[in-house]
Amino acid sequence: MNHSQPSTPRASASREPLLPALMTATGVSGVIDAVSYLGLGHVFTANMTGNVVILGFAAAGTPGFSTLGSLVSLAAFLVGAGIAGRLDVAMGSGASHRRLRWVLAAEMVLLATATAVAFATSHAVTALIALTALAMGLRNGTVRKLAVPDVTTTVLTLTLTGLASDSRPAGGTNPRAGRRLASVLAMLAGAFGGALLVRHVGLGWPLLASTIGTAVAALLVPRRTTST
């Protein structure tokens, strides 16, 4: 039975070809969080740090926040991450490219389903939360197993910390600054575009954009599988 091992310099280098796909997926995360926060009752379905904080707000009875929505998001995300873990065990770490491609394809199907639901009805908030959180959990669990430095696709806290703490003014050598900055800009662009779409055309179109973005990310995963 194969289990993922901690990332080594050789393993990290072998996953450099995955960066275009992962940066595209990071942009999709920005769109998804724009959809979920602005259109699904102030929950996050990609950023679970924010969602846990929001759950605390909701549990305290703060107006405008939903305990049910936050719990559904958290539960669906955990299910998706758990499935990602099982896939890693079943396929082994040497199948990293193929596994990521399959997971992105599954994410695309889930987001396409969410898109269809959003276009069909405006009364399926819980279903949309569950579908998008499941997709994000599945992807986030997979990306975590890949252990590409500074690329998580859903959160930026450590990335921003690295940009500051490893910078030249802080006495560092600024390693992977370009990658870190690209992650920040990708999520910012996704959130910006997603917010504009939610505000002006509703939920269906940004979810469709997320579906297309995920399809592009899957196509950007190299066909070659590198053993690690």
Contacts in CASP RR format, 6 or more apart in sequence:
PFRMAT RR
TARGET T0000
AUTHOR 0000-0000-0000
METHOD contacts of the structure
MODEL  1
MNHSQPSTPRASASREPLLPALMTATGVSGVIDAVSYLGLGHVFTANMTG
NVVILGFAAAGTPGFSTLGSLVSLAAFLVGAGIAGRLDVAMGSGASHRRL
RWVLAAEMVLLATATAVAFATSHAVTALIALTALAMGLRNGTVRKLAVPD
VTTTVLTLTLTGLASDSRPAGGTNPRAGRRLASVLAMLAGAFGGALLVRH
VGLGWPLLASTIGTAVAALLVPRRTTST
1 89 0 8 1.000
2 88 0 8 1.000
2 89 0 8 1.000
2 91 0 8 1.000
2 92 0 8 1.000
2 93 0 8 1.000
2 94 0 8 1.000
3 88 0 8 1.000
3 89 0 8 1.000
3 92 0 8 1.000
3 93 0 8 1.000
4 88 0 8 1.000
4 92 0 8 1.000
4 93 0 8 1.000
4 145 0 8 1.000
4 147 0 8 1.000
5 11 0 8 1.000
5 93 0 8 1.000
5 228 0 8 1.000
6 147 0 8 1.000
7 147 0 8 1.000
7 148 0 8 1.000
7 149 0 8 1.000
8 228 0 8 1.000
10 228 0 8 1.000
11 147 0 8 1.000
11 228 0 8 1.000
12 147 0 8 1.000
12 148 0 8 1.000
12 149 0 8 1.000
14 226 0 8 1.000
14 227 0 8 1.000
14 228 0 8 1.000
15 96 0 8 1.000
15 146 0 8 1.000
15 147 0 8 1.000
15 148 0 8 1.000
15 226 0 8 1.000
15 228 0 8 1.000
17 97 0 8 1.000
17 222 0 8 1.000
17 224 0 8 1.000
17 226 0 8 1.000
18 96 0 8 1.000
18 97 0 8 1.000
18 100 0 8 1.000
18 146 0 8 1.000
18 148 0 8 1.000
18 221 0 8 1.000
18 222 0 8 1.000
19 148 0 8 1.000
19 151 0 8 1.000
19 179 0 8 1.000
20 220 0 8 1.000
21 100 0 8 1.000
21 104 0 8 1.000
21 217 0 8 1.000
21 218 0 8 1.000
21 220 0 8 1.000
21 221 0 8 1.000
22 143 0 8 1.000
22 148 0 8 1.000
22 151 0 8 1.000
22 153 0 8 1.000
22 217 0 8 1.000
23 151 0 8 1.000
23 182 0 8 1.000
23 183 0 8 1.000
23 186 0 8 1.000
24 186 0 8 1.000
24 213 0 8 1.000
24 216 0 8 1.000
24 217 0 8 1.000
24 220 0 8 1.000
25 104 0 8 1.000
25 139 0 8 1.000
25 143 0 8 1.000
25 153 0 8 1.000
25 214 0 8 1.000
25 217 0 8 1.000
26 151 0 8 1.000
26 153 0 8 1.000
26 154 0 8 1.000
26 183 0 8 1.000
26 186 0 8 1.000
26 187 0 8 1.000
27 186 0 8 1.000
27 187 0 8 1.000
27 189 0 8 1.000
27 190 0 8 1.000
28 190 0 8 1.000
28 210 0 8 1.000
28 213 0 8 1.000
28 214 0 8 1.000
28 217 0 8 1.000
29 46 0 8 1.000
29 47 0 8 1.000
29 136 0 8 1.000
29 153 0 8 1.000
29 154 0 8 1.000
29 187 0 8 1.000
29 190 0 8 1.000
30 46 0 8 1.000
30 187 0 8 1.000
30 190 0 8 1.000
30 191 0 8 1.000
30 194 0 8 1.000
31 190 0 8 1.000
31 191 0 8 1.000
31 193 0 8 1.000
31 194 0 8 1.000
31 197 0 8 1.000
31 206 0 8 1.000
31 209 0 8 1.000
31 210 0 8 1.000
32 45 0 8 1.000
32 46 0 8 1.000
32 111 0 8 1.000
32 132 0 8 1.000
32 135 0 8 1.000
32 136 0 8 1.000
32 210 0 8 1.000
33 44 0 8 1.000
33 45 0 8 1.000
33 46 0 8 1.000
33 47 0 8 1.000
33 191 0 8 1.000
34 190 0 8 1.000
34 191 0 8 1.000
34 193 0 8 1.000
34 194 0 8 1.000
34 195 0 8 1.000
34 197 0 8 1.000
34 198 0 8 1.000
34 206 0 8 1.000
35 45 0 8 1.000
35 128 0 8 1.000
35 132 0 8 1.000
35 194 0 8 1.000
35 198 0 8 1.000
35 203 0 8 1.000
35 206 0 8 1.000
35 207 0 8 1.000
35 210 0 8 1.000
36 43 0 8 1.000
36 44 0 8 1.000
36 45 0 8 1.000
36 46 0 8 1.000
36 73 0 8 1.000
36 128 0 8 1.000
36 129 0 8 1.000
36 132 0 8 1.000
36 133 0 8 1.000
37 43 0 8 1.000
37 44 0 8 1.000
38 195 0 8 1.000
38 198 0 8 1.000
38 199 0 8 1.000
39 198 0 8 1.000
39 202 0 8 1.000
39 203 0 8 1.000
40 69 0 8 1.000
40 125 0 8 1.000
40 128 0 8 1.000
40 129 0 8 1.000
40 203 0 8 1.000
41 64 0 8 1.000
41 65 0 8 1.000
41 66 0 8 1.000
41 69 0 8 1.000
41 125 0 8 1.000
42 54 0 8 1.000
42 64 0 8 1.000
42 65 0 8 1.000
42 66 0 8 1.000
43 51 0 8 1.000
43 54 0 8 1.000
43 66 0 8 1.000
43 69 0 8 1.000
43 70 0 8 1.000
43 73 0 8 1.000
43 129 0 8 1.000
44 50 0 8 1.000
44 51 0 8 1.000
44 54 0 8 1.000
44 73 0 8 1.000
45 51 0 8 1.000
45 73 0 8 1.000
45 76 0 8 1.000
45 77 0 8 1.000
45 129 0 8 1.000
45 132 0 8 1.000
45 133 0 8 1.000
45 136 0 8 1.000
46 132 0 8 1.000
46 133 0 8 1.000
46 136 0 8 1.000
46 140 0 8 1.000
46 154 0 8 1.000
47 154 0 8 1.000
47 155 0 8 1.000
48 73 0 8 1.000
48 74 0 8 1.000
48 77 0 8 1.000
48 154 0 8 1.000
48 155 0 8 1.000
49 155 0 8 1.000
49 157 0 8 1.000
51 70 0 8 1.000
51 73 0 8 1.000
51 74 0 8 1.000
51 77 0 8 1.000
52 70 0 8 1.000
52 74 0 8 1.000
54 65 0 8 1.000
54 70 0 8 1.000
55 67 0 8 1.000
55 70 0 8 1.000
55 71 0 8 1.000
55 74 0 8 1.000
56 70 0 8 1.000
57 65 0 8 1.000
58 64 0 8 1.000
58 65 0 8 1.000
58 66 0 8 1.000
58 67 0 8 1.000
58 69 0 8 1.000
58 70 0 8 1.000
59 67 0 8 1.000
68 126 0 8 1.000
69 125 0 8 1.000
69 126 0 8 1.000
69 129 0 8 1.000
72 126 0 8 1.000
72 129 0 8 1.000
72 130 0 8 1.000
72 133 0 8 1.000
73 129 0 8 1.000
73 130 0 8 1.000
73 133 0 8 1.000
74 133 0 8 1.000
75 133 0 8 1.000
76 129 0 8 1.000
76 130 0 8 1.000
76 131 0 8 1.000
76 133 0 8 1.000
76 134 0 8 1.000
76 137 0 8 1.000
77 133 0 8 1.000
77 134 0 8 1.000
77 136 0 8 1.000
77 137 0 8 1.000
77 140 0 8 1.000
78 137 0 8 1.000
79 134 0 8 1.000
79 137 0 8 1.000
80 134 0 8 1.000
80 137 0 8 1.000
80 138 0 8 1.000
80 141 0 8 1.000
81 137 0 8 1.000
81 138 0 8 1.000
81 140 0 8 1.000
81 141 0 8 1.000
81 144 0 8 1.000
82 141 0 8 1.000
83 138 0 8 1.000
84 103 0 8 1.000
84 137 0 8 1.000
84 138 0 8 1.000
84 139 0 8 1.000
84 140 0 8 1.000
84 141 0 8 1.000
84 142 0 8 1.000
84 144 0 8 1.000
84 145 0 8 1.000
85 141 0 8 1.000
85 142 0 8 1.000
85 145 0 8 1.000
87 99 0 8 1.000
87 102 0 8 1.000
87 103 0 8 1.000
87 142 0 8 1.000
88 99 0 8 1.000
88 142 0 8 1.000
88 145 0 8 1.000
91 98 0 8 1.000
91 99 0 8 1.000
92 99 0 8 1.000
93 145 0 8 1.000
93 228 0 8 1.000
94 225 0 8 1.000
94 226 0 8 1.000
94 227 0 8 1.000
94 228 0 8 1.000
95 225 0 8 1.000
96 145 0 8 1.000
96 146 0 8 1.000
96 225 0 8 1.000
96 226 0 8 1.000
96 228 0 8 1.000
97 221 0 8 1.000
97 222 0 8 1.000
97 223 0 8 1.000
97 224 0 8 1.000
97 225 0 8 1.000
97 226 0 8 1.000
98 225 0 8 1.000
99 142 0 8 1.000
100 142 0 8 1.000
100 143 0 8 1.000
100 146 0 8 1.000
100 221 0 8 1.000
101 218 0 8 1.000
101 221 0 8 1.000
103 138 0 8 1.000
103 139 0 8 1.000
103 142 0 8 1.000
104 139 0 8 1.000
104 214 0 8 1.000
104 215 0 8 1.000
104 217 0 8 1.000
104 218 0 8 1.000
104 221 0 8 1.000
105 218 0 8 1.000
106 135 0 8 1.000
106 138 0 8 1.000
107 135 0 8 1.000
107 136 0 8 1.000
107 138 0 8 1.000
107 139 0 8 1.000
107 214 0 8 1.000
108 211 0 8 1.000
108 214 0 8 1.000
108 215 0 8 1.000
108 218 0 8 1.000
110 131 0 8 1.000
110 132 0 8 1.000
110 134 0 8 1.000
110 135 0 8 1.000
110 138 0 8 1.000
111 131 0 8 1.000
111 132 0 8 1.000
111 135 0 8 1.000
111 207 0 8 1.000
111 210 0 8 1.000
111 211 0 8 1.000
111 214 0 8 1.000
112 211 0 8 1.000
113 131 0 8 1.000
114 127 0 8 1.000
114 128 0 8 1.000
114 131 0 8 1.000
114 132 0 8 1.000
114 135 0 8 1.000
114 207 0 8 1.000
115 204 0 8 1.000
115 207 0 8 1.000
115 208 0 8 1.000
115 210 0 8 1.000
115 211 0 8 1.000
117 124 0 8 1.000
117 127 0 8 1.000
117 128 0 8 1.000
117 131 0 8 1.000
118 124 0 8 1.000
118 128 0 8 1.000
118 202 0 8 1.000
118 203 0 8 1.000
118 204 0 8 1.000
118 207 0 8 1.000
119 204 0 8 1.000
122 203 0 8 1.000
128 203 0 8 1.000
128 207 0 8 1.000
132 207 0 8 1.000
136 154 0 8 1.000
139 153 0 8 1.000
139 154 0 8 1.000
140 152 0 8 1.000
140 153 0 8 1.000
140 154 0 8 1.000
143 151 0 8 1.000
143 152 0 8 1.000
143 153 0 8 1.000
143 154 0 8 1.000
144 152 0 8 1.000
149 176 0 8 1.000
149 179 0 8 1.000
150 158 0 8 1.000
150 159 0 8 1.000
150 162 0 8 1.000
150 176 0 8 1.000
150 179 0 8 1.000
150 180 0 8 1.000
150 183 0 8 1.000
151 179 0 8 1.000
151 183 0 8 1.000
152 158 0 8 1.000
152 159 0 8 1.000
152 183 0 8 1.000
156 183 0 8 1.000
156 184 0 8 1.000
156 187 0 8 1.000
159 180 0 8 1.000
159 183 0 8 1.000
159 184 0 8 1.000
160 180 0 8 1.000
160 184 0 8 1.000
162 180 0 8 1.000
163 177 0 8 1.000
163 180 0 8 1.000
163 181 0 8 1.000
163 184 0 8 1.000
164 170 0 8 1.000
165 172 0 8 1.000
166 172 0 8 1.000
166 173 0 8 1.000
166 174 0 8 1.000
166 175 0 8 1.000
166 177 0 8 1.000
167 174 0 8 1.000
167 177 0 8 1.000
168 174 0 8 1.000
193 206 0 8 1.000
193 209 0 8 1.000
194 206 0 8 1.000
194 209 0 8 1.000
197 205 0 8 1.000
197 206 0 8 1.000
197 209 0 8 1.000
198 206 0 8 1.000
END
